[in-house]
Amino acid sequence: MKLINKKSSMKILAVCAIFAILLPSIDAFFTYPKFINALKKITEREAEQLATILMRSTITSTSPELTDTIFPEYFDEIASQCKLDHHFVKLKVYNPSGRSVYSTDPNDIGKIHEKSYFQNIIAKGNKFTHFIKRGKNFRSEELRSGDIIETYVPMMVGDEFIGAFEIYYDVTSEYNEFNGIRSRMMAIQFLIGATFFLIIFIISIRLESTKSKLGTLHQILEQNPSSILLINNHGRIEYANEQFLQLANISFNDIIGKDIYEVYGRTPDENKHIWDRITLSDNVEDCPASTVKTGNVSAFKSFVSKIKNAEGMTTHILATFNHHT
């Protein structure tokens, strides 16, 4: 029976280590990004609907030029009402060159958008959304204290880019709810991993203990002055100790798996008679199968007994030979 060794133990520990690394990696590289992307897409759709409403209230000509004077006097009221209805925290409007022509924060009006994605992505008619974790250096405490999704929606008249809306949404409650679920999932994953490691550790200790006991038993068999054979219930040899191999002048590989009677060279009738005697009795002393002449041995005094499993069925036969020279 091949038991766990040092190399196998290292493999098991390596599997546990991979398992411990894999679980948080799945969260970091799959679960978390998937959630953020889903949240961004939901928010982006909301921003697109809001931009459509605001654009209808702002653009009146077929080829307008966005300036800070194009907005009607009541636009602030529209923006305030939309803020209540659509739950955004800040709104900006840019002209095609990236200059801010409107903002719910008047300090932003007139500033130029300096990020490359404005001209490379938004000005080409594409939406752009990113997630900003709380703590970013916003002037507004409302933005600084929350988790924000910032979405840009281009304003297009036909194929012409005439400006863009920049809309900020506070998604702190959604993000906190996700983090709560995420923390519980991580705790469950950690518990599963720890349980798995503990089971492997206990099995390893028990196998090492069993290995030690079997090692002792093996030494007892190998160092026994009597010759010992273990034969399965089909008459095939499964084990022979060192004493038997030396006296029979045969190698381990040459005898293992062979029929017991191949070793003794008896006739089929003799074999049947001997096998019946062995299998019909629990213990047989001075079995004829043991009397052979090999090496310096001229006679054996033998004792053959049955090995039974928990159900009482014979699985092996143990033959012990004491030598008389």
Residue frames relative to the residue before (quaternion, step in Angstrom):
aa qw qx qy qz dx dy dz
M 1.0000 0.0000 0.0000 0.0000 0.00 0.00 0.00
K 0.2666 -0.7819 0.5454 0.1417 3.56 -0.65 1.12
L 0.1348 -0.8173 0.5587 0.0416 3.55 -0.59 1.14
I 0.6978 -0.4626 0.3490 0.4210 3.52 -1.35 0.15
N 0.1130 -0.7798 0.6130 0.0580 3.56 -0.97 0.88
K 0.7606 -0.3708 0.2544 0.4682 3.55 -1.33 -0.06
K 0.6535 0.5211 -0.3130 0.4511 3.56 0.98 -0.88
S 0.6544 0.5040 -0.3049 0.4741 3.57 1.00 -0.85
S 0.6229 0.5430 -0.3328 0.4544 3.58 1.04 -0.80
M 0.6493 0.5129 -0.3115 0.4672 3.57 1.01 -0.83
K 0.6271 0.5314 -0.3306 0.4637 3.57 1.06 -0.74
I 0.6466 0.5171 -0.3097 0.4676 3.57 0.99 -0.88
L 0.6566 0.4983 -0.3055 0.4767 3.57 0.95 -0.88
A 0.6274 0.5326 -0.3318 0.4611 3.58 1.06 -0.75
V 0.6324 0.5237 -0.3244 0.4697 3.59 1.02 -0.82
C 0.6503 0.5109 -0.3074 0.4708 3.58 0.97 -0.89
A 0.6520 0.5126 -0.3143 0.4620 3.59 0.98 -0.84
I 0.6402 0.5108 -0.3182 0.4775 3.58 1.00 -0.85
F 0.6396 0.5284 -0.3147 0.4611 3.56 0.99 -0.87
A 0.6669 0.5076 -0.2939 0.4596 3.58 0.98 -0.91
I 0.6775 0.4655 -0.2859 0.4926 3.58 1.09 -0.70
L 0.6476 0.5696 -0.3174 0.3944 3.55 1.00 -0.86
L 0.6448 0.5561 -0.3345 0.4038 3.60 0.91 -0.89
P 0.7180 0.3979 -0.2797 0.4979 3.67 0.71 -0.90
S 0.5916 0.5710 -0.3684 0.4338 3.60 1.15 -0.54
I 0.6133 0.5409 -0.3392 0.4650 3.58 1.06 -0.78
D 0.6575 0.4978 -0.3043 0.4768 3.57 1.00 -0.84
A 0.7115 0.4836 -0.2696 0.4327 3.59 0.81 -1.03
F 0.8038 0.3165 -0.1401 0.4837 3.58 0.92 -0.92
F 0.7634 0.3175 -0.2051 0.5238 3.60 1.21 -0.13
T 0.7508 0.4170 -0.2458 0.4494 3.60 0.49 -1.20
Y 0.7005 0.4752 -0.2794 0.4533 3.60 0.76 -1.04
P 0.6841 0.4647 -0.3176 0.4638 3.67 0.76 -0.86
K 0.6235 0.5455 -0.3434 0.4424 3.59 1.03 -0.76
F 0.6552 0.5060 -0.3137 0.4651 3.57 0.97 -0.86
I 0.6667 0.5021 -0.3091 0.4559 3.60 0.84 -0.97
N 0.6566 0.5088 -0.3151 0.4590 3.60 0.95 -0.83
A 0.6429 0.5101 -0.3210 0.4726 3.58 1.01 -0.80
L 0.6538 0.5085 -0.3085 0.4677 3.59 0.97 -0.87
K 0.6419 0.5240 -0.3174 0.4611 3.58 1.02 -0.80
K 0.6702 0.5034 -0.3056 0.4517 3.59 0.94 -0.88
I 0.6341 0.5175 -0.3285 0.4714 3.59 1.01 -0.81
T 0.6773 0.4859 -0.2822 0.4748 3.56 0.91 -0.95
E 0.6255 0.5484 -0.3322 0.4445 3.59 1.03 -0.77
R 0.6481 0.5051 -0.3185 0.4727 3.59 1.00 -0.80
E 0.6322 0.5224 -0.3187 0.4753 3.57 1.03 -0.81
A 0.6643 0.5031 -0.3018 0.4632 3.60 0.95 -0.89
E 0.6328 0.5354 -0.3326 0.4498 3.58 1.03 -0.74
Q 0.6442 0.5069 -0.3185 0.4761 3.58 1.00 -0.79
L 0.6551 0.5069 -0.3053 0.4698 3.56 0.98 -0.88
A 0.6449 0.5306 -0.3226 0.4456 3.60 0.95 -0.85
T 0.6194 0.5425 -0.3376 0.4562 3.59 1.06 -0.75
I 0.6532 0.5064 -0.3069 0.4719 3.58 0.97 -0.88
L 0.6971 0.4782 -0.2748 0.4582 3.58 0.85 -0.97
M 0.6326 0.5415 -0.3350 0.4409 3.58 1.04 -0.77
R 0.6349 0.5283 -0.3277 0.4587 3.58 1.03 -0.76
S 0.6894 0.4673 -0.2724 0.4819 3.55 1.15 -0.66
T 0.7209 0.4631 -0.2282 0.4623 3.59 1.24 -0.35
I 0.7740 0.3446 -0.1733 0.5021 3.55 0.79 -1.06
T 0.0658 -0.8264 0.5591 -0.0070 3.56 -0.70 1.09
S 0.7219 0.3808 -0.2437 0.5239 3.61 1.16 -0.42
T 0.6035 -0.5918 0.3966 0.3581 3.58 -1.23 0.37
S 0.7921 0.1144 -0.0813 0.5941 3.60 1.12 -0.47
P 0.0174 0.8645 -0.5013 0.0314 3.55 0.56 1.17
E 0.2604 -0.6985 0.6302 0.2170 3.51 -1.33 0.18
L 0.3346 -0.7753 0.4998 0.1926 3.56 -0.49 1.19
T 0.1115 0.7472 -0.6483 0.0947 3.52 -0.87 1.05
D 0.6387 -0.5402 0.3658 0.4080 3.56 -1.23 0.19
T 0.6455 0.5126 -0.3285 0.4611 3.61 1.28 -0.05
I 0.5306 0.6579 -0.4029 0.3511 3.58 1.25 -0.17
F 0.6257 0.5728 -0.3348 0.4102 3.57 1.15 -0.61
P 0.4521 -0.6899 0.4908 0.2806 3.60 -0.84 0.92
E 0.6609 -0.5383 0.3498 0.3886 3.56 -1.19 0.51
Y 0.7025 0.4667 -0.2709 0.4641 3.55 1.07 -0.70
F 0.4059 0.7388 -0.4694 0.2629 3.65 1.25 0.02
D 0.6041 0.5582 -0.3597 0.4405 3.57 1.08 -0.70
E 0.6452 0.5105 -0.3218 0.4686 3.56 1.03 -0.77
I 0.6312 0.5242 -0.3271 0.4688 3.58 1.04 -0.82
A 0.6619 0.5076 -0.3018 0.4617 3.58 0.91 -0.94
S 0.6524 0.5178 -0.3143 0.4554 3.60 0.98 -0.84
Q 0.6629 0.4957 -0.3036 0.4719 3.56 1.01 -0.87
C 0.6478 0.5126 -0.3112 0.4699 3.58 1.03 -0.82
K 0.6046 0.5592 -0.3548 0.4426 3.56 1.10 -0.68
L 0.6629 0.4853 -0.2949 0.4879 3.57 1.06 -0.77
D 0.7143 0.4724 -0.2582 0.4472 3.56 0.93 -0.95
H 0.7964 0.3093 -0.1287 0.5035 3.57 0.97 -0.90
H 0.3928 -0.7897 0.4175 0.2186 3.56 1.33 0.15
F 0.3665 0.6779 -0.5584 0.3072 3.58 0.84 0.90
V 0.4019 -0.7339 0.4978 0.2280 3.59 -1.20 0.39
K 0.8042 0.0317 -0.0160 0.5933 3.58 1.20 -0.37
L 0.0970 -0.7904 0.6043 0.0271 3.55 -1.15 0.74
K 0.0067 -0.7677 0.6408 0.0046 3.55 -1.08 0.85
V 0.1578 -0.7491 0.6318 0.1211 3.54 -1.27 0.49
Y 0.1421 -0.7955 0.5870 0.0492 3.58 -0.92 0.98
N 0.3896 -0.6624 0.5752 0.2802 3.55 -1.23 0.53
P 0.7413 -0.4372 0.2513 0.4429 3.65 -1.21 0.19
S 0.6722 0.4969 -0.3083 0.4540 3.60 1.07 -0.57
G 0.5643 -0.6253 0.3685 0.3934 3.59 1.29 -0.13
R 0.4901 0.6380 -0.4550 0.3817 3.59 1.21 0.31
S 0.4404 -0.6933 0.5095 0.2566 3.56 -0.96 0.92
V 0.1146 -0.8161 0.5656 0.0311 3.58 -0.68 1.15
Y 0.7805 0.0739 -0.0857 0.6148 3.56 1.29 -0.11
S 0.1183 0.7709 -0.6219 0.0696 3.54 -1.19 0.66
T 0.5043 -0.6191 0.5030 0.3308 3.53 -1.15 0.61
D 0.6730 0.3443 -0.2734 0.5948 3.56 1.35 -0.15
P 0.3739 -0.7747 0.4589 0.2225 3.64 -0.19 1.21
N 0.5851 0.6013 -0.3760 0.3935 3.63 1.10 -0.50
D 0.6477 0.5388 -0.3192 0.4339 3.59 1.21 -0.45
I 0.5387 0.6532 -0.4033 0.3470 3.62 1.13 -0.50
G 0.7819 0.3074 -0.2569 0.4777 3.54 -0.92 0.99
K 0.5914 0.5807 -0.3757 0.4145 3.62 1.19 -0.27
I 0.4030 -0.7165 0.5288 0.2111 3.53 -1.16 0.76
H 0.4057 -0.6823 0.5538 0.2513 3.56 -1.02 0.88
E 0.1883 -0.8450 0.4971 0.0587 3.58 -0.50 1.20
K 0.5273 0.6392 -0.4204 0.3697 3.60 1.20 -0.15
S 0.5464 -0.6587 0.4182 0.3044 3.57 -0.98 0.90
Y 0.6141 0.5815 -0.3656 0.3887 3.60 1.05 -0.63
F 0.5361 0.6154 -0.4294 0.3867 3.62 1.15 -0.35
Q 0.7447 0.3760 -0.2174 0.5068 3.60 0.80 -0.99
N 0.7096 0.4893 -0.2697 0.4293 3.61 0.97 -0.83
I 0.7868 0.2721 -0.1375 0.5367 3.59 1.10 -0.62
I 0.7561 0.4159 -0.2325 0.4486 3.58 0.55 -1.20
A 0.6798 0.4981 -0.2936 0.4511 3.60 0.91 -0.92
K 0.6566 0.4849 -0.3090 0.4881 3.59 1.28 -0.27
G 0.6436 -0.5791 0.2983 0.4018 3.55 1.29 0.38
N 0.5768 0.5915 -0.3759 0.4196 3.60 1.23 0.34
K 0.4589 -0.6483 0.5274 0.3016 3.55 -1.13 0.69
F 0.0847 -0.7794 0.6193 0.0432 3.55 -1.22 0.55
T 0.0240 0.8095 -0.5813 0.0787 3.56 -0.75 1.10
H 0.0957 0.7881 -0.6077 0.0239 3.57 -1.02 0.72
F 0.4500 -0.6893 0.5208 0.2260 3.50 -1.31 0.64
I 0.1044 -0.7886 0.6054 0.0268 3.58 -0.92 0.98
K 0.3177 -0.7578 0.5403 0.1811 3.57 -0.57 1.16
R 0.6495 -0.5500 0.3664 0.3760 3.53 -1.16 0.66
G 0.6709 0.4994 -0.3693 0.4051 3.52 -1.17 0.63
K 0.4791 0.6603 -0.4513 0.3616 3.60 1.25 -0.21
N 0.5551 -0.6624 0.4104 0.2912 3.55 -1.10 0.77
F 0.1171 0.7747 -0.6025 0.1521 3.58 0.43 1.26
R 0.5230 -0.6066 0.4833 0.3534 3.57 -1.18 0.51
S 0.6944 0.4734 -0.2645 0.4729 3.54 1.01 -0.88
E 0.4592 -0.6793 0.5052 0.2692 3.56 -0.89 0.98
E 0.5954 0.5856 -0.3515 0.4231 3.59 1.11 -0.71
L 0.6990 0.4344 -0.2583 0.5060 3.57 1.05 -0.79
R 0.6654 0.5404 -0.3044 0.4155 3.56 0.96 -0.88
S 0.7364 0.4473 -0.2298 0.4526 3.59 1.01 -0.77
G 0.7285 0.4164 -0.2391 0.4886 3.58 1.24 -0.10
D 0.4920 -0.5847 0.5361 0.3587 3.53 -1.39 0.04
I 0.1390 -0.8467 0.5134 -0.0118 3.53 -0.54 1.26
I 0.1428 -0.7168 0.6695 0.1327 3.50 -1.26 0.64
E 0.1672 -0.7904 0.5882 0.0368 3.53 -0.73 1.18
T 0.0298 -0.8260 0.5611 -0.0450 3.57 -0.60 1.18
Y 0.1823 -0.7559 0.6219 0.0925 3.54 -1.03 0.93
V 0.0612 -0.7796 0.6231 0.0147 3.56 -0.87 1.02
P 0.3401 -0.7603 0.5116 0.2109 3.64 -0.54 1.10
M 0.2983 -0.7046 0.6104 0.2047 3.57 -1.19 0.61
M 0.0316 -0.8146 0.5778 -0.0403 3.54 -0.63 1.17
V 0.1015 -0.7265 0.6749 0.0802 3.53 -1.15 0.78
G 0.7691 -0.0731 -0.0147 0.6348 3.53 -0.02 1.33
D 0.7618 -0.2859 0.2507 0.5245 3.53 -0.71 -1.14
E 0.5608 0.6271 -0.3741 0.3903 3.57 1.29 0.03
F 0.3206 -0.7277 0.5803 0.1760 3.54 -0.92 1.01
I 0.0724 -0.8352 0.5451 0.0043 3.60 -0.56 1.15
G 0.7865 -0.2088 0.1323 0.5660 3.58 1.22 -0.01
A 0.2592 -0.7655 0.5698 0.1489 3.56 -1.29 -0.09
F 0.3410 -0.6820 0.6059 0.2270 3.49 -1.30 0.56
E 0.1151 -0.7375 0.6591 0.0919 3.54 -1.16 0.71
I 0.0186 -0.8242 0.5626 -0.0620 3.56 -0.49 1.25
Y 0.2061 -0.7779 0.5871 0.0879 3.55 -0.90 1.03
Y 0.0855 -0.7812 0.6177 0.0273 3.57 -0.93 0.96
D 0.3253 -0.7138 0.5859 0.2032 3.55 -1.05 0.82
V 0.0412 -0.8201 0.5699 -0.0300 3.60 -0.49 1.24
T 0.2114 0.8268 -0.4997 0.1481 3.56 1.21 0.53
S 0.6744 0.4997 -0.3137 0.4439 3.60 0.85 -0.91
E 0.6557 0.4984 -0.3117 0.4739 3.61 0.97 -0.83
Y 0.6638 0.5060 -0.3021 0.4605 3.56 0.98 -0.89
N 0.6523 0.5087 -0.3130 0.4666 3.60 0.99 -0.81
E 0.6340 0.5243 -0.3290 0.4636 3.57 1.03 -0.79
F 0.6468 0.5077 -0.3102 0.4771 3.57 1.00 -0.85
N 0.6561 0.5175 -0.3154 0.4497 3.59 0.92 -0.88
G 0.6104 0.5444 -0.3459 0.4598 3.58 1.12 -0.68
I 0.6612 0.4829 -0.2931 0.4937 3.58 0.95 -0.93
R 0.6443 0.5413 -0.3069 0.4445 3.54 0.99 -0.92
S 0.6570 0.5139 -0.3057 0.4591 3.58 0.96 -0.88
R 0.6529 0.5041 -0.3124 0.4711 3.57 1.00 -0.85
M 0.6479 0.5116 -0.3171 0.4669 3.59 1.00 -0.83
M 0.6445 0.5145 -0.3206 0.4659 3.58 1.01 -0.81
A 0.6345 0.5261 -0.3276 0.4619 3.57 1.05 -0.78
I 0.6474 0.5073 -0.3101 0.4768 3.58 1.02 -0.84
Q 0.6513 0.5144 -0.3084 0.4649 3.57 0.98 -0.90
F 0.6468 0.5125 -0.3164 0.4678 3.57 1.01 -0.85
L 0.6468 0.5195 -0.3162 0.4603 3.58 0.99 -0.85
I 0.6420 0.5096 -0.3208 0.4746 3.58 0.99 -0.84
G 0.6664 0.5089 -0.2970 0.4568 3.57 0.94 -0.93
A 0.6641 0.5003 -0.3006 0.4673 3.58 0.95 -0.91
T 0.6402 0.5180 -0.3205 0.4680 3.58 1.03 -0.82
F 0.6386 0.5304 -0.3128 0.4616 3.54 0.97 -0.90
F 0.6656 0.4997 -0.2947 0.4696 3.57 0.92 -0.95
L 0.6579 0.5182 -0.3105 0.4497 3.59 0.96 -0.90
I 0.6409 0.5213 -0.3234 0.4614 3.58 0.99 -0.84
I 0.6571 0.5028 -0.3030 0.4729 3.55 0.94 -0.95
F 0.6482 0.5290 -0.3174 0.4464 3.58 0.97 -0.88
I 0.6678 0.4937 -0.2984 0.4704 3.60 0.92 -0.93
I 0.6427 0.5151 -0.3214 0.4672 3.58 0.97 -0.87
S 0.6397 0.5362 -0.3241 0.4452 3.58 0.99 -0.87
I 0.6577 0.5055 -0.3092 0.4651 3.58 0.95 -0.91
R 0.6785 0.4902 -0.2977 0.4591 3.58 0.91 -0.90
L 0.6525 0.5065 -0.3176 0.4657 3.56 1.02 -0.77
E 0.6301 0.5214 -0.3319 0.4701 3.57 1.06 -0.75
S 0.6356 0.5195 -0.3228 0.4711 3.57 1.06 -0.80
T 0.6584 0.5009 -0.2997 0.4752 3.57 0.97 -0.91
K 0.6252 0.5441 -0.3283 0.4531 3.55 1.04 -0.82
S 0.6478 0.5221 -0.3117 0.4590 3.56 0.99 -0.88
K 0.6678 0.4976 -0.2991 0.4658 3.58 0.94 -0.91
L 0.6766 0.4790 -0.2975 0.4736 3.57 0.96 -0.87
G 0.5928 0.5624 -0.3558 0.4536 3.55 1.17 -0.62
T 0.6450 0.5094 -0.3064 0.4802 3.55 1.03 -0.84
L 0.6500 0.5142 -0.3083 0.4670 3.56 0.98 -0.91
H 0.6354 0.5371 -0.3232 0.4509 3.57 1.02 -0.84
Q 0.6561 0.5081 -0.3070 0.4661 3.57 0.99 -0.84
I 0.6149 0.5432 -0.3389 0.4605 3.56 1.07 -0.76
L 0.6807 0.4832 -0.2882 0.4691 3.57 0.92 -0.90
E 0.6880 0.4973 -0.2853 0.4450 3.56 0.91 -0.94
Q 0.7505 0.3926 -0.2075 0.4895 3.57 1.00 -0.81
N 0.4310 0.7017 -0.4606 0.3312 3.58 1.28 0.08
P 0.4602 -0.6979 0.4696 0.2840 3.65 -0.85 0.87
S 0.6327 0.4995 -0.3357 0.4873 3.60 1.24 -0.33
S 0.4597 -0.6307 0.5378 0.3190 3.56 -1.24 0.47
I 0.0887 -0.8080 0.5824 0.0057 3.57 -0.93 0.93
L 0.0555 -0.7681 0.6378 0.0103 3.52 -1.06 0.96
L 0.1538 -0.7443 0.6408 0.1086 3.56 -1.13 0.75
I 0.0657 -0.8162 0.5727 -0.0387 3.54 -0.58 1.24
N 0.3784 -0.7181 0.5233 0.2594 3.60 -0.90 0.82
N 0.6701 -0.5431 0.3217 0.3905 3.57 -1.23 0.25
H 0.6080 0.4980 -0.3749 0.4917 3.58 1.27 0.32
G 0.5833 -0.6227 0.3503 0.3864 3.54 1.32 0.18
R 0.5284 0.6229 -0.4134 0.4023 3.58 1.26 0.30
I 0.4340 -0.7038 0.5025 0.2526 3.57 -0.96 0.89
E 0.1444 -0.8071 0.5698 0.0557 3.58 -0.80 1.05
Y 0.8061 0.0434 -0.0202 0.5898 3.59 1.17 -0.42
A 0.0250 0.7537 -0.6567 0.0066 3.53 -1.19 0.71
N 0.3732 -0.7476 0.4961 0.2361 3.57 -0.78 0.94
E 0.7255 -0.4674 0.2971 0.4085 3.53 -1.32 0.32
Q 0.6210 0.5575 -0.3412 0.4327 3.60 1.01 -0.79
F 0.6575 0.4989 -0.3136 0.4695 3.59 0.95 -0.85
L 0.6609 0.5254 -0.3118 0.4358 3.59 0.90 -0.95
Q 0.6614 0.5086 -0.3095 0.4561 3.57 0.97 -0.85
L 0.7148 0.4569 -0.2635 0.4592 3.59 0.82 -0.98
A 0.6975 0.4358 -0.2685 0.5015 3.59 1.12 -0.67
N 0.3173 -0.7790 0.4833 0.2427 3.57 1.34 -0.15
I 0.5257 0.5930 -0.4113 0.4503 3.55 0.89 1.05
S 0.4440 -0.6920 0.4978 0.2760 3.59 -1.11 0.60
F 0.6592 -0.5178 0.3746 0.3962 3.55 -1.25 0.46
N 0.6947 0.4865 -0.2825 0.4483 3.60 0.83 -0.96
D 0.6556 0.5271 -0.3170 0.4381 3.59 1.12 -0.61
I 0.7418 0.4101 -0.2304 0.4779 3.59 1.13 -0.47
I 0.6101 0.5767 -0.3601 0.4068 3.61 1.08 -0.70
G 0.8002 0.2650 -0.2316 0.4856 3.56 -0.90 1.02
K 0.5931 0.5825 -0.3702 0.4146 3.57 1.22 -0.22
D 0.5662 -0.5621 0.4778 0.3677 3.52 -1.28 0.48
I 0.5779 -0.6229 0.4062 0.3362 3.57 -0.96 0.92
Y 0.7094 0.4721 -0.2724 0.4469 3.59 0.99 -0.77
E 0.5043 0.6051 -0.4370 0.4343 3.57 1.26 -0.14
V 0.6333 0.5461 -0.3187 0.4462 3.54 1.13 -0.73
Y 0.7707 0.3742 -0.1814 0.4828 3.57 0.98 -0.87
G 0.3555 -0.7901 0.4510 0.2144 3.61 1.26 -0.20
R 0.3500 0.7504 -0.4956 0.2623 3.62 0.98 0.77
T 0.5876 -0.5636 0.4458 0.3720 3.56 -1.32 0.28
P 0.6658 -0.5130 0.3516 0.4122 3.64 -1.20 0.42
D 0.6497 0.5157 -0.3265 0.4531 3.61 0.98 -0.80
E 0.6432 0.5063 -0.3157 0.4798 3.55 1.00 -0.83
N 0.6317 0.5476 -0.3219 0.4444 3.57 0.99 -0.86
K 0.6727 0.4977 -0.2985 0.4590 3.58 0.90 -0.99
H 0.6498 0.5231 -0.3153 0.4524 3.56 0.93 -0.86
I 0.6791 0.4817 -0.2875 0.4734 3.58 0.92 -0.92
W 0.6721 0.5037 -0.3055 0.4487 3.58 0.90 -0.92
D 0.6296 0.5215 -0.3359 0.4678 3.59 1.00 -0.77
R 0.6470 0.5252 -0.3209 0.4501 3.57 0.96 -0.84
I 0.6656 0.5030 -0.2945 0.4662 3.56 1.04 -0.86
T 0.7536 0.4377 -0.2314 0.4324 3.56 0.75 -1.08
L 0.6762 0.5006 -0.3041 0.4468 3.61 1.12 -0.52
S 0.7333 0.3324 -0.2143 0.5530 3.59 1.24 -0.25
D 0.5324 -0.6270 0.4589 0.3360 3.55 -1.13 0.62
N 0.8008 0.0572 0.0014 0.5962 3.59 0.99 -0.83
V 0.0616 -0.7891 0.6110 0.0152 3.58 -0.95 0.87
E 0.1480 -0.7896 0.5913 0.0708 3.57 -0.78 1.05
D 0.8294 0.1088 -0.1351 0.5310 3.55 -1.06 0.87
C 0.1149 0.8047 -0.5651 0.1416 3.53 0.84 1.06
P 0.5366 -0.6483 0.4244 0.3341 3.66 -0.86 0.85
A 0.5649 0.6206 -0.3886 0.3804 3.57 1.13 -0.54
S 0.6756 0.5304 -0.2941 0.4193 3.54 1.19 -0.47
T 0.6273 0.5622 -0.3474 0.4120 3.56 1.19 -0.32
V 0.2248 0.7556 -0.5770 0.2138 3.55 -0.28 1.29
K 0.3010 -0.7204 0.5858 0.2175 3.54 -1.29 0.24
T 0.2158 0.7488 -0.5963 0.1929 3.56 -0.41 1.26
G 0.8266 0.1246 -0.1043 0.5388 3.54 -0.96 0.80
N 0.7855 -0.2710 0.2484 0.4978 3.52 -0.89 -1.05
V 0.5617 0.6307 -0.3727 0.3844 3.58 1.28 -0.03
S 0.1526 -0.8018 0.5735 0.0707 3.57 -0.79 0.99
A 0.8078 0.0234 -0.0068 0.5890 3.60 1.16 -0.44
F 0.1966 -0.7535 0.6189 0.1026 3.55 -1.24 0.64
K 0.1828 -0.6936 0.6739 0.1775 3.50 -1.19 0.57
S 0.0987 -0.8541 0.5106 -0.0078 3.58 -0.41 1.26
F 0.0945 -0.7389 0.6611 0.0896 3.46 -1.39 0.32
V 0.0793 -0.8102 0.5807 -0.0092 3.58 -0.63 1.17
S 0.0292 0.8062 -0.5883 0.0556 3.58 -0.79 1.02
K 0.4816 -0.6740 0.4915 0.2687 3.53 -1.25 0.57
I 0.2368 -0.7223 0.6319 0.1514 3.56 -1.20 0.72
K 0.0961 -0.8255 0.5560 0.0100 3.58 -0.60 1.15
N 0.4408 -0.6766 0.5214 0.2759 3.55 -1.20 0.59
A 0.7608 -0.3870 0.2606 0.4511 3.58 -1.34 -0.05
E 0.6802 0.4743 -0.2918 0.4766 3.59 1.17 -0.54
G 0.5579 -0.6358 0.3751 0.3793 3.58 1.28 0.06
M 0.5229 0.6260 -0.4203 0.3976 3.59 1.25 0.24
T 0.4738 -0.6743 0.4907 0.2828 3.55 -1.01 0.84
T 0.1223 -0.8030 0.5818 0.0416 3.56 -0.81 1.04
H 0.8038 0.0516 0.0099 0.5926 3.57 1.09 -0.70
I 0.2561 -0.7186 0.6204 0.1821 3.51 -1.36 0.27
L 0.2066 -0.7817 0.5816 0.0892 3.55 -0.82 1.05
A 0.0849 -0.8009 0.5926 0.0107 3.57 -0.67 1.15
T 0.0825 -0.7913 0.6057 0.0092 3.57 -0.79 1.08
F 0.1102 -0.8100 0.5757 0.0204 3.57 -0.80 1.07
N 0.1385 -0.7480 0.6446 0.0764 3.53 -0.92 1.00
H 0.3192 -0.8152 0.4658 0.1293 3.56 -0.65 1.16
H 0.1156 -0.7521 0.6464 0.0555 3.51 -1.19 0.79
T 0.1366 -0.8201 0.5532 0.0513 3.57 -0.47 1.12
